[in-house]
Amino acid sequence: MIETPYLLFLGDVPDQLSAKVAQGIKDWRPDNAVGQFRMQNCGATVGLADMSLEEAKQAGAKTLVIGVANRGGVISAAWKDVLVEALHMGFDLASGLHNLLHKEADLVTAAKNSGCKLHDVRIPTVQYPIATGKKRGGKRVLPVGTDCSVGKMYTALALDEAMRARGMKSTFRATGQTGILITGAGVPLDAVVADFMAGSIEYLTPDNDDDHWDIIEGQGSLFHISYSGVTLALIHGGQPDALILCHEPTRSHMRGLPDHPLPTMEAVRDLSLTLARVANAGCEVVGISVNTQHMSEEAARTYIDKVEQEMGLPAVDPFRHGADKLAAAIEAL
């Protein structure tokens, strides 16, 4: 188990989106974080107190969590002095990056000398099966996005809260580093060997009561050249009964792909539903989650109303306004 509380390491990330792991922990498990550590020229903040390693240690922090999601998931050489110092001071390290802590000789040596632990949450711990496509008991809902990092995890977590508040049976199923760090369990899907990705989601969402909903954390986008594979594995392995479209309306292009504009919500709806019905012929699109974090309240309300009218589906920013509208749509199925 990763010991809490955390000191969230933002390093020298250039923008807010690159700190989404730290932001997710702060937003959904605020009691688990005492502060943030930012290096010079860091372009992000999650709104916690800036702390030195010494100050965080005095505040009770036990683990330095690398709260960064950068392209390629690499541990920057510029971070190394801080990470090694943290180990010497008695901090455990936790990371969800593809570049594993256990593969960094200097970090391994420092951890061994200090008796501290290195936690790589992106290492699969189960030998997952190949997907079979067999129908399972229970129900499942999956957020699918027009792009990466548009709020699919936030949608799933907010929906879980709203469904529980309605007395519905639901479980959030983490499929990425942030979700696993928030909940303590899940499948690190993008680190699973390709042949077993869909099977890992079948494993994650097994047979359950007929009225129980698994809320599967979404990943990637079917329209993203780099990361469409994980999305398809979620769609086929999850066999969702319901899909929720997720969109961030202020973007001009796909994340990291300036030559690729965002697809329309209609295109995402149609392609996602076509592929979902390969595994579950009864799947339906039930609502739209709009990430309005870069919009004023008035602009957000106006845009959401417009989306509802054009798409004929309930729409809401579930983090800003609550996910009850989406929970109601699922309850009505």
C-alpha positions in Angstrom: 0.0 0.0 0.0 1.1 3.5 -0.7 1.3 5.5 2.5 -0.5 8.7 2.9 -0.5 11.7 3.2 1.3 12.7 0.0 3.4 15.6 -1.1 2.4 16.2 -4.8 5.4 16.7 -7.1 4.7 18.9 -10.1 8.3 19.3 -11.1 8.8 21.7 -14.0 5.7 20.9 -16.0 4.9 23.6 -18.6 1.1 23.8 -18.2 -1.9 22.8 -16.1 -2.9 19.8 -18.1 0.5 18.2 -17.6 -0.2 18.2 -13.8 -3.5 16.3 -14.2 -2.4 13.5 -11.9 -1.7 15.8 -9.0 -4.9 17.8 -9.8 -7.0 14.6 -9.7 -5.6 13.6 -6.3 -6.2 17.0 -4.9 -9.8 17.2 -6.2 -10.9 13.7 -5.3 -8.8 12.8 -2.3 -7.8 16.2 -0.7 -7.2 14.7 2.7 -4.4 12.6 1.2 -2.3 15.6 0.2 -0.5 18.1 2.5 1.0 20.3 -0.2 2.7 20.6 -3.6 6.4 20.8 -4.6 7.1 22.9 -7.7 10.5 23.5 -9.3 11.6 26.7 -10.9 9.6 27.6 -14.0 6.8 25.2 -13.2 3.8 26.4 -15.2 1.1 24.7 -13.1 -0.5 24.7 -9.6 -3.1 22.5 -8.0 -3.9 25.2 -5.4 -2.2 23.6 -2.4 0.5 25.2 -0.3 4.0 25.2 -1.8 6.3 23.2 0.4 9.9 22.3 0.6 10.8 18.7 1.3 11.6 19.7 4.9 8.3 21.5 5.4 6.3 18.6 3.9 8.1 16.1 6.2 7.2 18.3 9.2 3.6 18.3 8.0 3.5 14.5 8.1 3.9 13.7 4.4 5.1 10.1 3.8 5.1 9.7 0.1 6.3 12.0 -2.7 3.9 11.4 -5.6 5.0 12.3 -9.1 1.8 14.1 -10.1 2.8 14.6 -13.7 1.4 13.2 -17.0 3.8 14.1 -19.7 4.0 12.8 -23.3 5.7 9.5 -23.2 5.5 9.2 -19.4 9.2 9.9 -18.8 11.1 10.8 -15.6 13.0 14.0 -16.4 16.7 14.1 -15.6 16.0 17.6 -14.1 13.9 16.0 -11.4 16.5 13.6 -10.2 18.2 15.7 -7.5 14.8 16.3 -5.8 13.7 12.7 -6.0 17.0 11.4 -4.6 17.0 13.9 -1.8 13.4 12.9 -1.0 14.4 9.3 -0.6 17.4 10.2 1.6 14.9 12.2 3.8 12.7 9.2 4.3 10.0 9.8 1.7 8.7 6.8 -0.3 8.2 7.6 -4.1 5.1 6.8 -6.1 4.8 7.3 -9.9 2.4 6.3 -12.6 4.8 7.2 -15.5 5.8 4.6 -18.1 9.5 5.3 -17.2 9.6 3.2 -14.1 11.2 4.2 -10.8 12.6 0.7 -10.5 14.5 1.1 -13.8 16.4 4.2 -12.5 19.6 3.0 -10.9 20.2 6.1 -8.8 16.7 6.0 -7.4 17.0 2.2 -6.6 20.3 2.8 -4.8 18.9 5.8 -2.8 15.8 3.8 -1.8 17.9 0.8 -0.7 20.2 3.0 1.4 17.3 4.8 3.0 15.0 1.8 3.4 12.3 3.6 1.5 9.9 2.2 -1.1 9.4 2.8 -4.8 5.9 2.4 -6.0 5.3 2.0 -9.8 1.5 1.9 -10.2 1.8 1.3 -14.0 3.1 -2.2 -13.6 0.4 -4.8 -14.1 0.2 -7.2 -11.2 -2.1 -9.8 -12.7 -1.8 -12.1 -15.7 -4.9 -10.9 -17.5 -6.8 -13.3 -19.8 -7.6 -12.8 -23.5 -11.1 -11.3 -23.9 -13.9 -13.7 -24.6 -16.8 -11.4 -25.2 -19.1 -13.5 -23.0 -22.0 -11.6 -21.5 -21.5 -10.8 -17.8 -24.0 -10.1 -15.1 -24.4 -6.5 -13.9 -24.3 -3.3 -15.9 -21.5 -1.0 -17.1 -21.1 2.6 -18.2 -18.1 4.1 -20.0 -17.2 7.7 -20.7 -15.8 8.2 -24.2 -14.1 11.4 -25.3 -13.6 13.7 -28.3 -9.9 13.9 -27.1 -7.5 12.8 -24.4 -7.7 14.5 -21.0 -11.1 16.0 -21.5 -12.6 14.8 -18.1 -13.5 11.2 -18.5 -12.1 10.2 -15.1 -13.8 13.2 -13.4 -17.0 12.2 -15.1 -16.8 8.7 -13.8 -15.9 9.7 -10.3 -18.7 12.4 -10.2 -21.2 9.9 -11.6 -20.3 7.3 -9.0 -21.0 9.9 -6.2 -24.3 10.9 -7.8 -25.5 7.3 -8.3 -24.6 6.4 -4.8 -26.5 9.4 -3.5 -29.6 8.1 -5.4 -29.2 4.7 -3.7 -27.9 3.0 -6.8 -25.3 0.3 -6.6 -22.1 1.5 -8.3 -18.3 1.0 -8.3 -15.7 3.2 -9.9 -13.2 1.1 -11.8 -9.9 2.8 -12.3 -8.0 2.1 -15.6 -5.2 4.7 -15.4 -2.5 6.0 -13.1 -4.5 8.8 -11.5 -7.5 6.7 -10.8 -5.4 4.0 -9.3 -3.6 6.5 -7.0 -7.0 7.9 -6.0 -8.7 4.6 -5.3 -5.8 2.3 -4.5 -6.7 -0.4 -7.1 -7.4 -0.8 -10.8 -5.9 -1.9 -14.2 -3.0 0.2 -15.6 -4.5 -0.3 -19.1 -1.9 1.4 -21.2 0.8 -0.8 -19.7 -1.0 -4.0 -20.5 0.3 -6.1 -23.5 -2.0 -5.3 -26.4 -3.5 -8.8 -26.8 -4.7 -8.7 -23.2 -6.1 -5.2 -22.9 -9.7 -6.0 -23.5 -9.4 -9.1 -21.3 -8.0 -6.9 -18.5 -11.2 -4.9 -18.6 -13.4 -8.0 -18.5 -11.3 -9.0 -15.5 -11.8 -5.6 -13.9 -15.6 -5.6 -14.4 -16.7 -9.2 -13.5 -20.2 -10.7 -13.0 -22.2 -8.7 -10.5 -25.8 -8.1 -9.3 -28.2 -7.3 -12.1 -28.8 -3.8 -10.6 -25.1 -3.0 -10.0 -23.2 -0.5 -12.3 -19.5 -0.6 -12.9 -18.4 2.9 -13.9 -15.3 2.4 -16.0 -12.7 5.1 -16.2 -12.3 6.2 -19.8 -9.0 6.6 -21.6 -7.8 8.1 -24.9 -10.2 8.7 -27.8 -11.1 6.7 -30.8 -10.2 9.7 -32.9 -6.7 10.2 -31.3 -4.0 8.8 -33.6 -1.7 8.1 -30.6 -4.1 6.6 -28.1 -7.1 5.1 -29.8 -6.1 1.5 -29.0 -6.8 1.8 -25.3 -10.3 3.3 -26.0 -11.3 0.4 -28.2 -10.1 -2.1 -25.6 -12.3 -0.4 -23.0 -15.3 -0.4 -25.4 -15.0 -4.1 -26.3 -13.7 -5.4 -22.9 -16.1 -3.3 -20.9 -19.2 -4.3 -22.9 -20.9 -1.1 -21.8 -24.6 -0.8 -21.5 -24.3 3.0 -21.5 -21.9 5.5 -23.0 -21.4 9.1 -21.9 -19.8 11.5 -24.4 -17.1 13.8 -22.9 -16.0 17.0 -24.5 -13.8 20.1 -23.8 -15.1 22.9 -26.1 -12.2 25.3 -26.0 -9.7 23.1 -27.7 -8.7 23.8 -31.3 -6.9 20.5 -32.0 -6.3 17.0 -30.5 -3.9 17.1 -27.5 -0.3 16.8 -28.8 -1.5 16.6 -32.5 -1.7 20.2 -33.8 -2.5 19.0 -37.3 -5.6 17.0 -36.2 -8.8 19.0 -35.3 -11.2 17.6 -32.8 -14.0 15.4 -34.1 -17.6 16.5 -33.7 -19.6 15.0 -30.8 -21.9 13.5 -33.5 -18.9 11.6 -35.0 -17.8 10.3 -31.6 -21.4 9.3 -30.7 -21.8 7.3 -33.9 -18.5 5.6 -34.1 -18.4 4.7 -30.4 -21.9 3.3 -30.5 -21.2 1.3 -33.6 -18.1 -0.3 -32.0 -19.8 -0.8 -28.6 -22.7 -2.7 -30.2 -20.2 -5.3 -31.5 -19.8 -6.4 -27.8 -23.2 -5.3 -26.5 -26.0 -4.8 -29.0 -28.1 -3.0 -26.4 -25.7 -0.2 -25.7 -27.0 3.3 -25.7 -25.5 6.8 -25.5 -27.3 8.4 -22.5 -25.7 11.8 -21.9 -22.9 14.3 -22.5 -20.3 15.6 -20.0 -18.9 19.0 -20.9 -15.7 20.1 -19.3 -16.2 23.9 -18.9 -13.2 24.7 -16.7 -12.0 27.4 -19.1 -15.4 29.0 -19.5 -17.3 31.5 -17.4 -20.4 30.3 -15.6 -22.7 32.1 -18.0 -20.8 30.8 -21.0 -20.8 27.3 -19.6 -24.6 27.3 -19.0 -25.3 28.7 -22.5 -23.0 26.2 -24.2 -24.5 23.2 -22.2 -28.0 24.3 -23.1 -27.0 24.5 -26.8 -25.5 21.0 -26.7 -28.6 19.6 -25.1 -30.8 21.0 -27.8 -28.6 20.0 -30.7 -27.8 16.5 -29.5 -31.1 15.6 -27.8 -29.3 14.3 -24.7 -28.9 15.5 -21.2 -25.7 17.5 -20.8 -23.9 18.9 -17.8 -20.5 19.7 -16.4 -20.5 17.0 -13.7 -17.6 18.4 -11.7 -18.9 22.0 -11.8 -22.6 21.3 -11.5 -22.9 17.7 -10.3 -23.6 14.5 -12.1 -27.2 13.9 -11.0 -28.6 14.6 -14.5 -26.4 11.8 -15.9 -27.2 9.5 -13.0 -30.9 10.0 -13.7 -30.4 9.1 -17.3 -28.7 5.9 -16.4 -31.3 5.0 -13.7 -34.0 5.4 -16.4 -32.5 2.8 -18.6 
